[in-house]
Amino acid sequence: MEDKVIKELNKELQGVIMGENETMKLLEKANDNKVIELLKSTLKIAEKNRILITEEIKRLGGEPTPDEGTWGKFVEFFNSIKEMDTITDKEVLQVGLKGTEMGFKGILDFLIKESDLNEDFKKKLIQISDEYSTNIKEMEEYLIQLN
């Protein structure tokens, strides 16, 4: 049972690492101070998520994945080709919002799918999902202002 949970946790960890990498790339393209602040907030939440998952994998006796995995590298490569054009702060924020929503949804899907999780770990994941939710709301509100 623990092996299955560790495997699923590592899949989640790969997704979080990929999200962090993509958000860092977006930060390089952002010029608007509020967009930069919102993306940095997403990164801080993702970092908490990564650390939490890494600690849980270790607690279960597993080895945390060091990177985003093969699929993640493919997606990142595809995105880097797609994003070669100069993009506006509005577009940066839209892409960042989609990624943040994916992180939020990923946690919820994981919590629904995995019933064999430690209760304390579940509570901490829910707290992180709440932080993502607040960040998403702030991104959406600022996106309206950028129109």
Beta strands, then each sheet from edge to edge (+ up, - down):
end
